[in-house]
Amino acid sequence: MDFKSTKSIFSQIGDDVKDKILRGEYQETAKIPSTRELAGVVGVNPNTTIKAYAALQQEGIIFTQRGKGYFVAEGAKEIILERKKKEFLEEILPETVVQAMKLEISLEELQNDIKTLYHEKK
């Protein structure tokens, strides 16, 4: 966790859980660490992880089974992908284009750089 970030710690914890689901570290219907376990690993108060898990439950990403713990919901990966794609296309990409235009980066340069980066990361 980045304790100096302007993003809240519970939001960072939620983002980390989502990233682990996307990477396959947490499989759908599989158990995930308890709020206390995660709080110990991250080094935060358990109430912070409880808040993060509550937000993830509201989003339909995780669910709880009384007495058993927290589990990844079926379809969680698709929910996360759709939301992240929407955020990228509606927020990040438009800002990137605005910045490129301010810096007088041509569309051709931008396309070439994106292609290069895309192939490097694959």
Secondary structure, DSSP 8 states (H G I E B T S, - for coil): --TTSSS-HHHHHHHHHHHHHHHTSS-TT-B---HHHHHHHHTS-HHHHHHHHHHHHHTTSEEEETTTEEEE-TTHHHHHHHHHHHHIIIIIHHHHHHHHHHTT--HHHHHHHHHHHHHHH-
